[in-house]
Amino acid sequence: MAECLGTFLMVFFGCGSVHVAVTLDALQGGWQVASVWGFAVTLAIYAVGNISGAHINPAITLALTCWRGFPRSRVPVYIFSQLVGAFLAACCLFAIFSGSIAEYERQAGIERGQ
């Protein structure tokens, strides 16, 4: 559960900042998006670091397994939890920003499926 929550927080705030920057033109450049991503990673680490180690990314889980002796038996559960957390965050972001995404696509002449 901790990895799911940590990954959710990272993706929700990190990708949320990209949504805000692109669809609402509310952020003033890449440095603000990067700052929010940094905050998101920091928040995720502080929230779940003492519980699960805050891998919050399958690549980190695999790297720790290969080079730091993280138990192989826990890898599938960690990666599954991370994928679920990322998917849930993406679903929440889509629910929140679906209107602004549609408006952005309309203004930019983007047609889905093309």
Order of alpha helices (4+ residues) and beta strands (2+ residues): alpha-alpha-alpha-alpha
